[in-house]
């Protein structure tokens, strides 16, 4: 017994159009690319304990660094707010609220908070560094 052919649901509209990519030309004295800018370079010591060993992310509110802790002897993640934020801003209050909540929570699926405070007038959190996707 022969089976009926099912009708196609999608029809071909036309050939796909090719796209052209534009590239930027490097000019002396100008920054090329769209990558984030970080305040601290690799190898910079932050306080007595932390050394920057990697740049993770930079956004509108904060920068994330991978740091090496000489007291814990492990890699940690440091989240530090940008210097342009005022001390009483909503972002600063949010970071302090995050620190208070993380201090009270203990669970294997929640990142561990090692420290929080300020560095040169900028609020920061020092957390456990987990490699991989969020």
N, CA and C of each residue as an Amber inpcrd file, in Angstrom:
protein
   402
   0.8380000  -1.1740000   0.0000000   0.0000000   0.0000000   0.0000000
   0.8860000   1.2410000   0.0000000   0.5660000   2.1190000  -0.8510000
   1.3380000   3.3520000  -1.0060000   0.8180000   4.4390000  -0.0870000
   1.7820000   5.1660000   0.5600000   1.3700000   6.2380000   1.4690000
   1.2830000   7.5480000   0.7080000   0.3590000   8.3760000   1.1420000
   0.2090000   9.6990000   0.5250000   1.3550000  10.5990000   0.9510000
   1.7690000  11.4360000   0.0520000   2.7990000  12.4180000   0.3650000
   2.1860000  13.5520000   1.1590000   2.8540000  13.9310000   2.2490000
   2.3540000  15.0370000   3.0610000   2.7160000  16.3550000   2.3900000
   1.8280000  17.3300000   2.4140000   2.1530000  18.6150000   1.8010000
   3.2230000  19.3440000   2.6230000   4.0710000  20.0950000   1.9280000
   5.1110000  20.8680000   2.6100000   4.4800000  22.0820000   3.2750000
   4.9390000  22.3550000   4.4720000   4.4080000  23.5060000   5.1990000
   5.1390000  24.7860000   4.8430000   6.3990000  24.6700000   4.5080000
   7.2030000  25.8450000   4.2250000   7.5840000  25.8440000   2.7570000
   7.4700000  26.9730000   2.1320000   7.8500000  27.1070000   0.7320000
   9.1440000  27.8960000   0.6410000   9.9300000  27.5800000  -0.3500000
  11.1560000  28.3100000  -0.5890000  10.8100000  29.6490000  -1.2210000
  11.2650000  30.7240000  -0.6090000  10.9360000  32.0550000  -1.0800000
  11.9130000  32.5090000  -2.1610000  13.1380000  32.1980000  -2.0250000
  14.1380000  32.6250000  -2.9960000  15.5180000  32.2470000  -2.5160000
  16.4880000  32.6300000  -3.2550000  17.8600000  32.3390000  -2.8880000
  18.2780000  33.2410000  -1.7250000  19.0750000  32.7160000  -0.7810000
  19.5610000  33.5770000   0.2930000  20.5030000  34.6320000  -0.2700000
  20.3770000  35.8210000   0.2620000  21.2070000  36.9180000  -0.2040000
  22.5260000  36.9090000   0.5570000  23.5910000  37.2030000  -0.1500000
  24.8940000  37.2360000   0.5020000  25.0230000  38.5340000   1.2910000
  25.7620000  38.4510000   2.3740000  25.9820000  39.6120000   3.2130000
  27.4480000  40.0010000   3.1240000  27.7080000  41.2810000   3.1080000
  29.0880000  41.7450000   3.1090000  29.4240000  42.2620000   4.4950000
  30.5890000  41.9130000   4.9490000  31.0540000  42.3550000   6.2600000
  32.0310000  43.4930000   6.0850000  31.8950000  44.4930000   6.9150000
  32.8350000  45.6050000   6.8700000  33.8390000  45.4410000   7.9960000
  35.0550000  45.7720000   7.7230000  36.0950000  45.6770000   8.7320000
  36.6040000  47.0740000   9.0500000  37.1580000  47.2100000  10.2400000
  37.7060000  48.5060000  10.6260000  39.1840000  48.5510000  10.2710000
  39.6490000  49.6980000   9.8910000  41.0540000  49.8970000   9.5520000
  41.7480000  50.4710000  10.7730000  42.8770000  49.8880000  11.1150000
  43.6060000  50.3520000  12.2930000  44.2830000  51.6830000  11.9870000
  44.0620000  52.6350000  12.8550000  44.6770000  53.9490000  12.7210000
  45.5130000  54.2220000  13.9640000  46.6660000  54.8320000  13.7940000
  47.5050000  55.1010000  14.9680000  46.7840000  56.0060000  15.9740000
  46.9020000  55.6500000  17.2490000  46.3150000  56.4660000  18.3070000
  44.8450000  56.1930000  18.5630000  44.2520000  55.2860000  17.8340000
  42.8390000  54.9590000  18.0490000  42.6990000  53.5210000  18.4800000
  41.6860000  53.2740000  19.2590000  41.4140000  51.9290000  19.7460000
  40.5930000  51.1930000  18.7050000  41.0360000  49.9930000  18.3320000
  40.3250000  49.1950000  17.3470000  39.5830000  48.0810000  18.0740000
  38.3560000  47.8230000  17.6860000  37.5830000  46.7530000  18.2830000
  36.5700000  47.2850000  19.2670000  35.7470000  46.3820000  19.7210000
  34.6590000  46.7680000  20.6020000  34.7600000  46.0810000  21.9530000
  35.9190000  45.5730000  22.3240000  36.0870000  44.8720000  23.5810000
  35.9780000  45.8030000  24.7690000  35.7250000  45.2380000  25.9370000
  35.5910000  46.0730000  27.1370000  36.9300000  46.6480000  27.5720000
  36.8470000  47.7600000  28.2620000  38.0410000  48.3830000  28.8340000
  38.0640000  48.0680000  30.3230000  39.2230000  47.7160000  30.8190000
  39.3830000  47.3700000  32.2220000  40.2750000  48.3980000  32.9060000
  39.9780000  48.6570000  34.1740000  40.7480000  49.6160000  34.9540000
  42.0810000  49.0300000  35.3930000  42.0960000  47.7470000  35.7640000
  43.2950000  47.1050000  36.3070000  43.8900000  46.1580000  35.2740000
  45.1880000  46.2600000  35.0720000  45.9060000  45.3950000  34.1270000
  46.2750000  44.0810000  34.8040000  46.6630000  43.1020000  34.0090000
  47.1080000  41.8150000  34.5390000  48.3650000  42.0100000  35.3760000
  48.4430000  41.3050000  36.4930000  49.6040000  41.3850000  37.3740000
  49.5350000  42.4640000  38.4350000  48.5320000  43.3250000  38.3990000
  48.3950000  44.3990000  39.3870000  47.9160000  43.8070000  40.7070000
  48.5490000  44.2320000  41.7980000  48.1240000  43.7830000  43.1320000
  47.0490000  44.7220000  43.6470000  46.0150000  44.1280000  44.1900000
  44.9020000  44.8910000  44.7550000  44.8990000  44.5950000  46.2480000
  45.3000000  45.5540000  47.0130000  45.4320000  45.3220000  48.4470000
  46.6550000  44.4550000  48.7170000  46.6460000  43.7680000  49.8460000
  47.7770000  42.9250000  50.2170000  47.6390000  41.5070000  49.6900000
  46.4350000  41.1070000  49.3340000  46.1450000  39.7020000  49.0930000
  45.8900000  39.3310000  47.6330000  45.2840000  40.1960000  46.8480000
  44.7760000  39.8130000  45.5340000  45.6660000  40.3210000  44.3920000
  45.8690000  39.4750000  43.3830000  46.6020000  39.8290000  42.1770000
  45.7250000  39.5000000  40.9740000  45.5740000  40.4450000  40.0540000
  44.7360000  40.2380000  38.8670000  45.4320000  39.2520000  37.9310000
  44.7240000  38.1410000  37.6050000  45.2870000  37.1520000  36.6830000
  44.4170000  36.9860000  35.4350000  43.2600000  37.6610000  35.3740000
  42.4250000  37.5550000  34.1930000  41.3230000  38.5930000  34.1640000
  40.9400000  38.9910000  32.9550000  39.8070000  39.8900000  32.7590000
  38.6150000  39.0450000  32.3470000  37.5160000  39.1260000  33.0820000
  36.3410000  38.3190000  32.7730000  35.2860000  39.1120000  32.0080000
  34.9040000  40.2670000  32.5180000  33.8420000  41.0330000  31.8770000
  33.8550000  42.4640000  32.4070000  33.3730000  43.3710000  31.5680000
  33.2110000  44.7680000  31.9880000  31.8970000  45.2580000  31.4160000
  31.1330000  45.9240000  32.2480000  29.8310000  46.3930000  31.8140000
  29.5820000  47.8310000  32.1920000  28.3140000  48.1870000  32.2400000
  27.9030000  49.5550000  32.5310000  28.0700000  49.8960000  34.0090000
  28.0340000  48.8810000  34.8770000  28.0490000  49.1150000  36.3160000
  29.3330000  48.6200000  36.9770000  29.8330000  47.4670000  36.5460000
  30.9500000  46.8380000  37.2510000  31.9090000  46.1480000  36.2920000
  33.0720000  45.8080000  36.8320000  34.0740000  45.0190000  36.1230000
  34.2960000  43.7270000  36.9010000  34.4970000  42.6290000  36.1680000
  34.7550000  41.3360000  36.7920000  36.1650000  40.8870000  36.4350000
  36.9160000  40.5070000  37.4510000  38.2920000  40.0620000  37.2800000
  38.4610000  38.6860000  37.8970000  39.3790000  37.9140000  37.3360000
  39.8320000  36.7020000  37.9940000  41.0880000  37.0990000  38.7530000
  41.1100000  36.8280000  40.0400000  42.2380000  37.2350000  40.8830000
  42.7910000  36.0220000  41.6160000  44.0650000  36.1090000  41.9790000
  44.7040000  35.0650000  42.7730000  44.8320000  35.5690000  44.1950000
  44.3510000  34.7670000  45.1330000  44.4350000  35.1280000  46.5390000
  45.6160000  34.4010000  47.1670000  46.5520000  35.1500000  47.7240000
  47.7080000  34.5220000  48.3610000  47.3720000  33.9550000  49.7310000
  46.2930000  34.4060000  50.3620000  45.9190000  33.8430000  51.6580000
  45.0790000  32.5690000  51.5050000  44.1940000  32.5090000  50.5110000
  43.3820000  31.3060000  50.2870000  44.0560000  30.3350000  49.3160000
  45.0930000  30.7870000  48.5990000  45.8230000  29.9970000  47.6070000
  44.8940000  29.4040000  46.5500000  44.0490000  30.2530000  45.9790000
  43.1460000  29.8230000  44.9100000  42.7340000  31.0310000  44.0730000
  42.1500000  30.7330000  42.9270000  41.6330000  31.7850000  42.0570000
  40.2420000  32.1860000  42.5360000  39.9830000  33.4740000  42.5680000
  38.6960000  34.0080000  42.9900000  38.1930000  34.9710000  41.9250000
  36.9500000  35.3720000  42.0640000  36.3590000  36.3660000  41.1680000
  36.1460000  37.6430000  41.9690000  36.5680000  38.7640000  41.3820000
  36.3660000  40.0380000  42.0490000  35.4500000  40.9000000  41.1960000
  34.3930000  41.3810000  41.8110000  33.4460000  42.2800000  41.1550000
  33.6260000  43.6440000  41.7960000  33.9820000  44.6380000  40.9770000
  34.2160000  45.9750000  41.5130000  33.4050000  46.9760000  40.6930000
  32.7570000  47.8830000  41.3920000  31.9350000  48.8880000  40.7170000
  32.8200000  49.9210000  40.0280000  32.3030000  50.5230000  38.9910000
  33.0500000  51.5410000  38.2530000  33.1900000  52.8140000  39.0880000
  34.2610000  53.5800000  38.8830000  34.4880000  54.7650000  39.7100000
  33.4860000  55.8930000  39.4750000  32.7620000  55.8770000  38.3510000
  31.8350000  56.9720000  38.0490000  30.5520000  56.9220000  38.8830000
  30.3130000  55.8280000  39.6060000  29.0860000  55.6970000  40.3950000
  29.2220000  56.4420000  41.7170000  28.1830000  57.1760000  42.0790000
  28.2050000  57.9110000  43.3460000  27.9500000  56.9560000  44.5050000
  28.4570000  57.2670000  45.7020000  28.3390000  56.3620000  46.8490000
  26.9070000  55.9990000  47.2270000  25.9450000  56.8650000  47.0190000
  24.5700000  56.5590000  47.4050000  23.7010000  56.0850000  46.2570000
  24.2960000  55.7010000  45.1430000  23.5010000  55.3330000  43.9730000
  22.8090000  53.9880000  44.1640000  21.8740000  53.7190000  43.3120000
  21.1030000  52.4790000  43.3630000  22.0090000  51.2660000  43.1290000
  23.0150000  51.3920000  42.2760000  23.9320000  50.2920000  41.9880000
  24.7710000  49.9280000  43.2050000  25.2310000  50.9360000  43.9410000
  26.0260000  50.6980000  45.1520000  25.1640000  50.0210000  46.2110000
  23.9390000  50.4980000  46.3690000  23.0250000  49.8600000  47.3330000
  22.7320000  48.4200000  46.9250000  22.6120000  48.1650000  45.6300000
  22.3650000  46.8080000  45.1420000  23.5290000  45.8710000  45.4150000
  24.7630000  46.3540000  45.2510000  25.9320000  45.5280000  45.5320000
  26.0310000  45.2080000  47.0230000  25.7300000  46.1870000  47.8660000
  25.7560000  45.9390000  49.3140000  24.6630000  44.9550000  49.7280000
  23.5020000  45.0570000  49.0900000  22.4120000  44.1070000  49.3580000
  22.8150000  42.6950000  48.9100000  23.4840000  42.5960000  47.7680000
  23.9700000  41.3050000  47.2860000  24.9530000  40.6880000  48.2750000
  25.8420000  41.5060000  48.8390000  26.8140000  41.0150000  49.8270000
  26.1110000  40.5150000  51.0840000  25.1220000  41.2660000  51.5670000
  24.3850000  40.8370000  52.7670000  23.6760000  39.5080000  52.5330000
  23.0630000  39.3410000  51.3740000  22.3400000  38.1040000  51.0740000
  23.2900000  36.9250000  50.9090000  24.4010000  37.1320000  50.2200000
  25.3400000  36.0300000  50.0120000  25.9990000  35.5810000  51.3110000
  26.1710000  36.5000000  52.2700000  26.7430000  36.1060000  53.5700000
  25.8210000  35.1490000  54.3080000  24.5070000  35.3300000  54.1400000
  23.5450000  34.4970000  54.8730000  23.2650000  33.1670000  54.1900000
  23.5360000  33.0520000  52.9010000  23.1920000  31.8430000  52.1520000
  24.3600000  30.8700000  52.0970000  24.0490000  29.5900000  52.3070000
  25.0320000  28.5250000  52.1720000  24.3730000  27.3720000  51.4310000
  24.8670000  27.1080000  50.2280000  24.3120000  26.0410000  49.4070000
  25.3500000  25.6770000  48.3560000  25.4460000  24.4010000  47.9640000
  26.4510000  24.0100000  46.9650000  26.2470000  24.6660000  45.5960000
  25.0370000  25.0930000  45.2810000  24.7650000  25.7030000  43.9800000
  24.8170000  27.2270000  43.9940000  25.2130000  27.8200000  45.1020000
  25.3420000  29.2690000  45.2100000  26.8060000  29.6090000  45.4290000
  27.2950000  30.5760000  44.6700000  28.6950000  30.9690000  44.7680000
  28.9860000  31.5020000  46.1780000  30.1590000  31.1510000  46.7020000
  30.5560000  31.5270000  48.0660000  31.1630000  32.9350000  48.0680000
  30.7710000  33.7500000  49.0210000  31.3190000  35.0980000  49.1830000
  32.4880000  35.0410000  50.1600000  33.6590000  35.4670000  49.7180000
  34.8370000  35.4700000  50.5810000  34.9900000  36.7890000  51.3240000
  34.7410000  37.9050000  50.6430000  34.9120000  39.2110000  51.2810000
  34.1250000  40.2580000  50.5230000  33.8820000  41.3760000  51.1940000
  33.2910000  42.5490000  50.5530000  33.8430000  43.7740000  51.2540000
  33.8780000  44.8690000  50.5380000  34.4150000  46.0920000  51.1130000
  34.6370000  47.1280000  50.0430000  35.6390000  47.9780000  50.2530000
  35.9530000  49.0260000  49.2830000  37.4500000  48.9960000  48.9790000
  37.7970000  49.4390000  47.7810000  39.1900000  49.6010000  47.3770000
  39.2840000  50.9210000  46.6380000  40.0280000  51.8550000  47.1850000
  40.1700000  53.2100000  46.6180000  38.8090000  53.8440000  46.3500000
  37.8900000  53.7050000  47.3030000  36.5740000  54.3190000  47.2160000
  35.5760000  53.5830000  46.3340000  35.9390000  52.4100000  45.8180000
  35.0490000  51.6290000  44.9630000  34.6180000  50.3660000  45.6900000
  33.3140000  50.1220000  45.7540000  32.7910000  48.9330000  46.4310000
  33.1110000  47.6830000  45.6140000  33.3870000  46.5840000  46.3310000
  33.7390000  45.3460000  45.6480000  33.2820000  44.1220000  46.4230000
  33.1530000  43.0200000  45.6970000  32.8800000  41.7040000  46.2590000
  33.9850000  40.7600000  45.8010000  34.4140000  39.8600000  46.6680000
  35.3620000  38.8120000  46.3040000  34.6230000  37.4960000  46.4950000
  34.4330000  36.7840000  45.3860000  33.6240000  35.5730000  45.3900000
  34.4020000  34.3900000  44.8400000  33.8460000  33.2210000  45.0460000
  34.3860000  31.9930000  44.4910000  34.3740000  32.0840000  42.9600000
  35.4530000  31.6130000  42.3230000  35.5150000  31.6260000  40.8650000
  35.1410000  30.2500000  40.3570000  34.1170000  30.1870000  39.5250000
  33.6840000  28.9370000  38.9050000  33.9010000  29.0500000  37.4090000
  34.6290000  28.1130000  36.8550000  34.9160000  28.1160000  35.4210000
  33.7490000  27.4990000  34.6720000  33.3550000  28.1060000  33.5610000
  32.3100000  27.5450000  32.7310000  31.1650000  28.5220000  32.5230000
  30.1110000  28.0530000  31.8420000  28.9670000  28.9490000  31.5660000
  28.1770000  29.2420000  32.8230000  27.3730000  30.2930000  32.7480000
  26.5760000  30.6790000  33.9120000  25.4330000  29.7010000  34.1210000
